[in-house]
Amino acid sequence: MGGVLADVRLWAGELESVHGQGQFVHRFSRSEPRESALAYMRGLIAPLQRKNGWTLAEEAGHAGPDRIHRMLSRIEWDADEVLDDVRRYVVDNLGDPDAVLVVDDTGFLKKGTRSAGVQRQYSGTAGRTENCQVGVFLAYAADRGRTLIDRRLYLPTSWTDDRERCRRAGIGDEVAFENKVAMAKAMVRRAIADKIPFRWVTADAAYGLSEGWRSELERADVFHVMATTRHDTMVTRWAIDHPVHDLFNSLARQMWKRRSCGTGAHGQRIYDWARVEVRPWHRPDRRHWVIARRSVARPQEISYYIHEKRQRSLRSGPRRIRRRPEFWTSSGAGGCHLCCTP
């Protein structure tokens, strides 16, 4: 707990500094919403058991949640403009040409039916289907730190097909249905267009299964490590549609390497790793691999990842960027080898 409180104090101090420098306050025309915005952000990083209008107001010393609610719903300010400020701050303080963009979604549990995008759907937070909203996020991970730099709210068709319901929630008629992969593509494209410095993109299988997105990243010269499923297929020297799981069935025992992918809550996370080259004739300057991560205690549990990298630096691997440490590690040297390079 002491380490968490120390982190919170550090973040709060930097937040005060950023606020004092006027990094975001110019987005609010009056002093009250500026102060409410600072109080709101303080509450978000505070170690509160629950975070809502009442608890954030209590943390700020307000008599009730009205000031927080007014700042969020009535005061005119542009969240996208504030996001631009955040991105500039991140680049100035964490920017690294070897950074990693991490795509992931998460659910926000809800009890009612009025919150934009809410319905019964799978929530990674709960680990099951729940009444929730789902957001798709883009994180920036570098040696000096990690943070979020973009977001999208997922709107299921139960919402986009009901325009009156959307209007009641403040969603414009121009907002159409967009799946999560399309949202991820848009956020990474924006990062490229804005010249955010990074080298890698990584995501779980919900996004890694999209061959179209993997191809788009390759055309943009963006290296990537994407989770996939055992039923995905690859072009190999032996077949056009080779099932991923079948690549490792006859692999010699010595090809599996036992490696740690970092320290977790219960100590070192040790797995057995192996890799098989795929798409051997695609481009002479690229190497493509399927990487398998096998549980030591339960060998039947295997996860699979697709890895694309420039050929000349395949064995040089980033080492310490660990936003998704369960399946890869990285450093500033210019590659990603998931701790399994033979």
JOBEL-V165306 format. One record per residue. N is the residue number from 0. RES is the residue in three letters. SS is DSSP state (@ for helix, = for strand, . for the rest). OMEGA is omega in degrees with one decimal (none if undefined). NEAR is the number of other ideal C-beta (glycine too) atoms within 8 Angstrom. Layout:
{{N RES SS OMEGA NEAR} {N RES SS OMEGA NEAR}}
This chain:
{{0 MET . -179.6 4} {1 GLY @ 178.9 5} {2 GLY @ 178.6 6} {3 VAL @ -180.0 8} {4 LEU @ 177.7 9} {5 ALA @ 177.7 8} {6 ASP @ -179.3 8} {7 VAL @ 178.7 11} {8 ARG @ 178.4 8} {9 LEU @ 179.2 8} {10 TRP @ -179.1 9} {11 ALA @ 177.9 10} {12 GLY @ 178.6 8} {13 GLU @ 177.6 8} {14 LEU @ 177.0 12} {15 GLU @ -179.6 9} {16 SER @ 179.6 8} {17 VAL @ 178.7 10} {18 HIS @ -179.9 11} {19 GLY @ 179.4 6} {20 GLN . 178.4 6} {21 GLY . -176.9 7} {22 GLN . -176.4 8} {23 PHE . -168.8 12} {24 VAL @ -179.6 9} {25 HIS @ 177.9 5} {26 ARG @ -179.6 9} {27 PHE . -171.1 11} {28 SER . -176.8 4} {29 ARG . -175.6 7} {30 SER @ -177.0 5} {31 GLU @ 178.5 8} {32 PRO @ 175.9 13} {33 ARG @ 179.7 10} {34 GLU @ 178.6 8} {35 SER @ 178.4 13} {36 ALA @ 178.1 12} {37 LEU @ 178.7 11} {38 ALA @ 179.3 15} {39 TYR @ -179.9 13} {40 MET @ 175.1 9} {41 ARG @ -179.5 12} {42 GLY @ -178.7 14} {43 LEU @ -179.4 8} {44 ILE @ 179.5 9} {45 ALA . -179.3 8} {46 PRO . 179.2 5} {47 LEU . -179.9 9} {48 GLN . 175.7 2} {49 ARG . -178.8 5} {50 LYS . 174.4 7} {51 ASN . -176.3 7} {52 GLY @ -178.0 8} {53 TRP @ -177.2 8} {54 THR @ 177.8 11} {55 LEU @ 177.7 16} {56 ALA @ 178.5 15} {57 GLU @ 178.3 8} {58 GLU @ -179.0 11} {59 ALA @ -178.5 12} {60 GLY . 178.6 4} {61 HIS . 179.5 11} {62 ALA . -179.6 3} {63 GLY . -174.0 7} {64 PRO . -171.6 11} {65 ASP @ -177.1 8} {66 ARG @ 178.0 13} {67 ILE @ -180.0 16} {68 HIS @ -179.0 10} {69 ARG @ 179.4 11} {70 MET @ -176.3 13} {71 LEU @ -170.0 8} {72 SER @ -174.2 6} {73 ARG . -179.6 6} {74 ILE . 179.9 11} {75 GLU . 172.3 3} {76 TRP . -172.8 9} {77 ASP . -178.4 6} {78 ALA @ -179.8 6} {79 ASP @ 176.8 6} {80 GLU @ 176.0 9} {81 VAL @ 176.7 11} {82 LEU @ 175.7 11} {83 ASP @ 178.2 8} {84 ASP @ 179.4 11} {85 VAL @ -178.1 11} {86 ARG @ 177.7 12} {87 ARG @ 178.2 8} {88 TYR @ 179.7 10} {89 VAL @ -179.1 12} {90 VAL @ -178.7 10} {91 ASP @ -171.9 6} {92 ASN @ -177.9 8} {93 LEU @ -171.9 12} {94 GLY . -176.4 10} {95 ASP . 179.7 11} {96 PRO . 177.2 6} {97 ASP . -178.3 16} {98 ALA . -179.0 15} {99 VAL = 170.2 16} {100 LEU = -176.5 15} {101 VAL = 177.7 14} {102 VAL = 176.2 15} {103 ASP = 175.0 11} {104 ASP = 178.9 12} {105 THR = -177.9 10} {106 GLY = 177.5 14} {107 PHE = -174.2 10} {108 LEU = -178.9 10} {109 LYS . 178.1 9} {110 LYS . -176.9 4} {111 GLY . -177.8 6} {112 THR . -173.8 5} {113 ARG . -179.3 6} {114 SER . -175.3 9} {115 ALA . 175.7 11} {116 GLY . -175.5 11} {117 VAL . 170.7 11} {118 GLN = 173.7 9} {119 ARG = -178.9 6} {120 GLN = -176.5 10} {121 TYR = 176.5 7} {122 SER = 175.7 15} {123 GLY . 178.4 9} {124 THR . -178.5 9} {125 ALA . -177.7 9} {126 GLY . -178.9 5} {127 ARG = 176.6 6} {128 THR = -178.4 6} {129 GLU = 170.5 11} {130 ASN = -172.2 9} {131 CYS = 164.3 15} {132 GLN = 176.7 12} {133 VAL = 175.6 14} {134 GLY = 174.4 11} {135 VAL = -171.6 14} {136 PHE = 173.9 11} {137 LEU = 179.0 15} {138 ALA = 177.6 13} {139 TYR = -177.6 16} {140 ALA = 179.9 11} {141 ALA = -179.0 13} {142 ASP . -175.2 8} {143 ARG . 178.2 6} {144 GLY = 179.8 6} {145 ARG = -179.4 10} {146 THR = 177.4 9} {147 LEU = 178.5 8} {148 ILE = 177.6 12} {149 ASP = -178.5 11} {150 ARG = 172.6 10} {151 ARG = 173.8 10} {152 LEU = 179.7 9} {153 TYR = 178.1 13} {154 LEU . 178.5 12} {155 PRO . -180.0 10} {156 THR @ 176.0 6} {157 SER @ 175.5 6} {158 TRP @ -174.1 14} {159 THR @ 176.2 10} {160 ASP . -179.7 7} {161 ASP . -173.1 8} {162 ARG @ 178.9 7} {163 GLU @ 176.8 6} {164 ARG @ 177.9 8} {165 CYS @ -178.6 15} {166 ARG @ 179.0 9} {167 ARG @ 179.7 7} {168 ALA . 178.1 10} {169 GLY . 179.3 5} {170 ILE . -176.0 9} {171 GLY . -179.6 5} {172 ASP . -178.3 6} {173 GLU . -177.3 4} {174 VAL . -178.5 8} {175 ALA . 177.9 5} {176 PHE . 176.9 8} {177 GLU . -179.2 9} {178 ASN . -172.0 6} {179 LYS @ 178.3 11} {180 VAL @ 178.0 10} {181 ALA @ 176.6 8} {182 MET @ 178.7 12} {183 ALA @ 177.9 14} {184 LYS @ -177.3 10} {185 ALA @ -178.7 10} {186 MET @ 179.0 14} {187 VAL @ 176.4 14} {188 ARG @ 179.7 8} {189 ARG @ 178.2 9} {190 ALA @ 177.3 13} {191 ILE @ -179.0 10} {192 ALA @ 179.7 6} {193 ASP . 178.3 7} {194 LYS . 171.9 5} {195 ILE . -178.2 12} {196 PRO . 175.9 8} {197 PHE . 178.8 13} {198 ARG . -171.5 10} {199 TRP = 167.5 15} {200 VAL = 176.6 14} {201 THR = -178.4 13} {202 ALA = 179.0 12} {203 ASP . -170.6 8} {204 ALA @ 177.6 9} {205 ALA @ 178.6 9} {206 TYR @ -177.9 13} {207 GLY @ 178.3 13} {208 LEU . -178.2 9} {209 SER . 178.8 8} {210 GLU @ 178.6 6} {211 GLY @ 179.3 6} {212 TRP @ 177.2 11} {213 ARG @ 178.4 13} {214 SER @ 178.7 8} {215 GLU @ 178.0 9} {216 LEU @ 179.7 13} {217 GLU @ 179.0 11} {218 ARG @ 179.1 6} {219 ALA . -178.7 7} {220 ASP . 176.5 5} {221 VAL . 178.7 11} {222 PHE = -175.4 13} {223 HIS = 167.8 13} {224 VAL = -175.7 13} {225 MET = 172.5 13} {226 ALA = 175.3 11} {227 THR = -179.4 12} {228 THR . -178.4 8} {229 ARG . -177.1 8} {230 HIS . 175.3 7} {231 ASP . -179.4 11} {232 THR = -177.7 7} {233 MET = 170.1 12} {234 VAL . 179.0 9} {235 THR . 176.6 12} {236 ARG . -173.4 3} {237 TRP . -175.4 4} {238 ALA . 177.1 6} {239 ILE . -179.5 4} {240 ASP . -177.2 7} {241 HIS = 179.2 13} {242 PRO = -176.1 10} {243 VAL @ -175.4 14} {244 HIS @ -177.5 10} {245 ASP @ -179.6 7} {246 LEU @ -170.7 14} {247 PHE @ -175.4 10} {248 ASN . -175.6 6} {249 SER . -178.5 3} {250 LEU . -179.5 10} {251 ALA . -176.3 4} {252 ARG @ -177.2 5} {253 GLN @ 177.7 4} {254 MET @ 176.0 8} {255 TRP . -178.3 10} {256 LYS = 179.9 11} {257 ARG = -176.0 8} {258 ARG = 171.7 9} {259 SER = 173.9 8} {260 CYS = 173.9 14} {261 GLY = -178.5 9} {262 THR = 177.1 6} {263 GLY = -178.2 8} {264 ALA . -177.6 2} {265 HIS . 177.5 3} {266 GLY = -178.2 5} {267 GLN = 176.2 7} {268 ARG = -174.5 11} {269 ILE = 176.1 7} {270 TYR = 168.1 11} {271 ASP = -174.8 11} {272 TRP = 173.5 15} {273 ALA = 178.9 13} {274 ARG = 177.2 13} {275 VAL = -179.4 11} {276 GLU = 176.8 9} {277 VAL = -179.5 12} {278 ARG . -171.1 9} {279 PRO . -176.3 7} {280 TRP . -172.7 3} {281 HIS . 178.7 7} {282 ARG . -177.1 4} {283 PRO . -178.0 4} {284 ASP . -178.1 6} {285 ARG = 170.4 11} {286 ARG = -179.8 9} {287 HIS = -176.2 10} {288 TRP = 162.5 11} {289 VAL = -177.4 14} {290 ILE = 179.7 14} {291 ALA = 175.3 14} {292 ARG = -173.8 16} {293 ARG = 177.6 12} {294 SER = 177.5 11} {295 VAL . -177.6 8} {296 ALA . -178.1 3} {297 ARG . -172.7 5} {298 PRO . 178.5 8} {299 GLN . 179.9 5} {300 GLU . -177.7 7} {301 ILE = 174.8 12} {302 SER = -174.1 8} {303 TYR = -177.2 15} {304 TYR = 178.6 16} {305 ILE = -171.5 17} {306 HIS = 177.5 13} {307 GLU = -174.9 12} {308 LYS = 174.6 11} {309 ARG = -173.0 10} {310 GLN @ -171.2 9} {311 ARG @ -177.7 5} {312 SER @ -176.6 10} {313 LEU . -174.7 10} {314 ARG . 174.9 7} {315 SER . -171.5 7} {316 GLY . 171.7 12} {317 PRO . -165.6 16} {318 ARG . -166.9 9} {319 ARG . 175.9 8} {320 ILE . -168.9 15} {321 ARG . 176.1 11} {322 ARG . 174.5 10} {323 ARG . -168.7 10} {324 PRO . -177.3 11} {325 GLU . 179.4 6} {326 PHE . 174.1 11} {327 TRP . 174.4 13} {328 THR . -176.4 14} {329 SER . 176.0 13} {330 SER . -178.7 11} {331 GLY . -172.6 8} {332 ALA . 173.5 10} {333 GLY . 175.6 8} {334 GLY . -179.4 13} {335 CYS . -175.3 12} {336 HIS . 174.0 9} {337 LEU . 178.5 15} {338 CYS . -175.0 11} {339 CYS . 178.6 12} {340 THR . -179.0 8} {341 PRO . none 5}}
